């Protein structure tokens, strides 16, 4: 199965959708963009978070609504 492109994810997030994505499939900058697009109440869960640095994880979390970004290591 192929991954969704960034434009698709942003469009879905702007409509209130949430996601369970792998950090292995997306760059940290792409995940920041998705987090920025989340509506209140939506969740972004990032699996394989060990693939990202602590600074990258913090940046992604900071760009989403409070409590909306979750990480699975």
N, C-alpha and C positions, 0 to 999 in steps of 0.2 A: 504494500500500500504506500502510495506517495504522500509526502507531507503537503499540507495546505500552504499556499504562498502567503506572504505577509499581508498583501492587500485584502485577501479573503478573510484572514484572521481579524484585521482591523475592522472590516465591514461588519463582521458578525459581532465583535465586541461592542461596537457602537450601537448595536441593536439590543444589547443586554446579555449576549451569550458569554459563557465562561468556557474554560478549556483545561485540559490535562495534557500538557506538552512535555516532550523530552528535551532537556538541555543539550543533548547530543545532536539534535536535529536543527536547532536554531542558534544563531549568534546572540550574544548578550544584548547587542544593540537592537536586534529584532524583538527580543523578549521585553525590552524596555518600551518599545513602540506599542506592543500589544498591551502591556500593563497600563500605559498612558491612555489607551482607548477603552478600558473597562468602565462600565457603568456601575453605579452604586449597587451593591448586592451581588454582583458577578464575581466569580472566583477564577484565578489563574493558578493552577497547580503545576509546578515544574518538577518533573521526575529527573533522576540522574543529575541532581544538582551538584554533585562532586565535580562535574566537568567545568564548573564555573568558579572563579575566585570569590573570596569573601566580599571584596569591593564590588564586583559585578552583581552578586546576590543582593547586596545592600542597595545598589542603584536601582535594580529591578523592583525591589520591594517599595522603595521610596516613590516610584512613579505610579503605583497603583493606589486605589482608595485604601484607607486603613483596614488592615486585616484581610484584604482581598488576594494577596499574593502568598502562596504557600509553597514550601520546598520539601521534596522527598529526597533523602540522601541514600 
